[in-house]
Amino acid sequence: MTEELLKYFKGDELAAGVWLGKYAQEGEETPDDMHRRMAKEFARIERSYSKRELMLVEDEFKNLSQYGQSRLVNNLDEDTIYELFKDFKYIVPQGSIMSQLGADSIGSLSNCFVIGQPEDSYGGIFQKDEEMVQLMKRRGGVGIDISTLRPAET
């Protein structure tokens, strides 16, 4: 853990350690580096949402709200997006986005998943258990409706 990272978190070793272990990509020394990585990726995506890139015809463009029209004409740039993330001041994305957006590795940008109901059998329960394990090992939370399972006999 570097002095610069500890300084960023005002000496809080726990906060610095959590950030380093959960959200930092290789080579990132402070959350500023992470925010720059995320801003770069957001800006790349932002550039693909232009009137020309979406190939909107004039009638479709006119159907958009004034805000929608302005967003397609005036894309946010990397520096503007970075300032929104910087110091966790205006936007604090969910954990999976902080750890994966713009990263070289392949990972999910979702924190939570809902899976289907289990079949009321040992096999059905174990199948859902396996699905939950696979999601959880990839940092995801899982929601499941177990109302299809019969209640315990008393």
RODO-2510 file (C-alpha; in nm, 4 decimals, decimal comma):
residues 154
     n   res          X          Y          Z
     1     m     0,0000     0,0000     0,0000
     2     t     0,1532     0,3287    -0,1092
     3     e     0,1744     0,6546     0,0807
     4     e    -0,0202     0,8211    -0,2000
     5     l    -0,3081     0,5726    -0,1588
     6     l    -0,3155     0,6209     0,2171
     7     k    -0,3153     0,9963     0,1666
     8     y    -0,6114     0,9666    -0,0728
     9     f    -0,8079     0,7847     0,1980
    10     k    -0,6855     1,0226     0,4709
    11     g    -0,4872     0,7507     0,6451
    12     d    -0,7721     0,4984     0,6570
    13     e    -0,5895     0,1701     0,5952
    14     l    -0,9107    -0,0333     0,5823
    15     a    -1,0648     0,1850     0,3094
    16     a    -0,7397     0,1880     0,1128
    17     g    -0,7037    -0,1900     0,1442
    18     v    -1,0607    -0,2574     0,0341
    19     w    -1,0221    -0,0307    -0,2684
    20     l    -0,6912    -0,1925    -0,3599
    21     g    -0,8223    -0,5472    -0,3196
    22     k    -1,1654    -0,5101    -0,4793
    23     y    -1,1621    -0,2303    -0,7337
    24     a    -0,8095    -0,1452    -0,8476
    25     q    -0,6762    -0,2870    -1,1719
    26     e    -0,3086    -0,3631    -1,2195
    27     g    -0,1097    -0,0390    -1,2308
    28     e    -0,3765     0,1733    -1,0635
    29     e    -0,2383     0,3443    -0,7570
    30     t    -0,5342     0,5558    -0,6417
    31     p    -0,9049     0,5837    -0,7192
    32     d    -0,8138     0,8726    -0,9513
    33     d    -0,6574     0,6123    -1,1819
    34     m    -0,9745     0,4024    -1,1629
    35     h    -1,1911     0,7076    -1,2306
    36     r    -0,9800     0,7912    -1,5366
    37     r    -1,0161     0,4309    -1,6641
    38     m    -1,3930     0,4453    -1,6221
    39     a    -1,4192     0,7920    -1,7801
    40     k    -1,2194     0,6763    -2,0813
    41     e    -1,4575     0,3849    -2,1397
    42     f    -1,7698     0,5957    -2,0809
    43     a    -1,6399     0,8536    -2,3305
    44     r    -1,5770     0,5787    -2,5866
    45     i    -1,9368     0,4610    -2,5464
    46     e    -2,0650     0,8190    -2,5455
    47     r    -1,9046     0,8821    -2,8853
    48     s    -2,1032     0,5936    -3,0355
    49     y    -2,4302     0,7664    -2,9428
    50     s    -2,4381     1,0386    -3,2020
    51     k    -2,7032     1,1172    -3,4588
    52     r    -2,4720     1,0010    -3,7354
    53     e    -2,3592     0,6798    -3,5590
    54     l    -2,7171     0,5814    -3,4757
    55     m    -2,8170     0,6708    -3,8328
    56     l    -3,1274     0,8548    -3,7172
    57     v    -3,3295     1,0095    -3,9924
    58     e    -3,4465     1,3667    -3,9392
    59     d    -3,8011     1,2622    -3,8380
    60     e    -3,6688     1,0279    -3,5677
    61     f    -3,4322     1,2970    -3,4410
    62     k    -3,7177     1,5481    -3,4171
    63     n    -3,9173     1,3014    -3,2027
    64     l    -3,6517     1,3134    -2,9313
    65     s    -3,6810     1,5573    -2,6429
    66     q    -3,4643     1,8693    -2,6533
    67     y    -3,2341     1,7032    -2,4008
    68     g    -3,2154     1,3881    -2,6142
    69     q    -3,1328     1,5927    -2,9221
    70     s    -2,8630     1,7868    -2,7396
    71     r    -2,7072     1,4649    -2,6036
    72     l    -2,6754     1,3245    -2,9555
    73     v    -2,5119     1,6424    -3,0793
    74     n    -2,2970     1,7287    -2,7748
    75     n    -2,1347     1,4138    -2,6396
    76     l    -1,9667     1,4263    -2,2999
    77     d    -1,5890     1,4029    -2,3281
    78     e    -1,3523     1,2022    -2,1103
    79     d    -1,2465     1,4972    -1,8939
    80     t    -1,6061     1,5999    -1,8212
    81     i    -1,6970     1,2441    -1,7250
    82     y    -1,3822     1,2120    -1,5143
    83     e    -1,4783     1,5217    -1,3141
    84     l    -1,8130     1,3580    -1,2323
    85     f    -1,6339     1,0515    -1,0901
    86     k    -1,3356     1,2283    -0,9310
    87     d    -1,3157     1,2022    -0,5514
    88     f    -1,6479     1,0116    -0,5533
    89     k    -1,8078     1,3578    -0,5564
    90     y    -2,1034     1,3325    -0,7965
    91     i    -2,1227     0,9723    -0,9156
    92     v    -2,0293     0,6592    -0,7213
    93     p    -2,0961     0,3570    -0,9450
    94     q    -2,1703     0,0148    -0,8069
    95     g    -1,8737    -0,2048    -0,7226
    96     s    -1,8738    -0,4190    -1,0353
    97     i    -1,8603    -0,1107    -1,2544
    98     m    -1,5691     0,0307    -1,0550
    99     s    -1,3774    -0,2939    -1,0832
   100     q    -1,4603    -0,3896    -1,4420
   101     l    -1,5493    -0,0876    -1,6575
   102     g    -1,2652    -0,0282    -1,8982
   103     a    -1,0622    -0,3178    -1,7567
   104     d    -0,8656    -0,5542    -1,9781
   105     s    -1,0255    -0,8565    -1,8114
   106     i    -1,3719    -0,9851    -1,8920
   107     g    -1,6201    -0,9428    -1,6100
   108     s    -1,9757    -0,8484    -1,5362
   109     l    -2,0863    -0,4913    -1,4805
   110     s    -2,3820    -0,6124    -1,2720
   111     n    -2,3778    -0,6653    -0,8986
   112     c    -2,7012    -0,8611    -0,8629
   113     f    -2,8761    -1,1342    -1,0555
   114     v    -3,2170    -1,3011    -1,0251
   115     i    -3,2303    -1,6648    -1,1277
   116     g    -3,5298    -1,8853    -1,1996
   117     q    -3,7224    -2,0871    -0,9466
   118     p    -3,5852    -2,4277    -0,8511
   119     e    -3,7678    -2,7434    -0,9423
   120     d    -3,8971    -2,9173    -0,6273
   121     s    -3,6451    -3,2014    -0,6294
   122     y    -3,2918    -3,2681    -0,5098
   123     g    -3,1668    -3,2276    -0,8661
   124     g    -3,3563    -2,9022    -0,9153
   125     i    -3,2267    -2,7576    -0,5885
   126     f    -2,8673    -2,8598    -0,6637
   127     q    -2,8907    -2,7137    -1,0143
   128     k    -2,9891    -2,3732    -0,8707
   129     d    -2,7195    -2,4096    -0,6058
   130     e    -2,4604    -2,4532    -0,8826
   131     e    -2,5935    -2,1466    -1,0677
   132     m    -2,5703    -1,9401    -0,7488
   133     v    -2,2148    -2,0586    -0,6791
   134     q    -2,1031    -1,9645    -1,0311
   135     l    -2,2510    -1,6144    -0,9968
   136     m    -2,1175    -1,5598    -0,6460
   137     k    -1,7638    -1,6631    -0,7370
   138     r    -1,7760    -1,3861    -0,9967
   139     r    -1,8701    -1,1274    -0,7314
   140     g    -2,2435    -1,1302    -0,8012
   141     g    -2,5284    -1,1287    -0,5555
   142     v    -2,8164    -1,3643    -0,6273
   143     g    -3,1897    -1,3417    -0,5726
   144     i    -3,4085    -1,6492    -0,5994
   145     d    -3,7777    -1,7209    -0,5425
   146     i    -3,8098    -2,0533    -0,3608
   147     s    -4,1895    -2,0560    -0,3438
   148     t    -4,1947    -2,3596    -0,5752
   149     l    -4,0410    -2,5731    -0,2996
   150     r    -4,2882    -2,7552    -0,0765
   151     p    -4,2849    -2,6582     0,2888
   152     a    -4,1267    -2,8872     0,5468
   153     e    -4,3604    -3,1395     0,7005
   154     t    -4,4219    -3,0798     1,0692
***
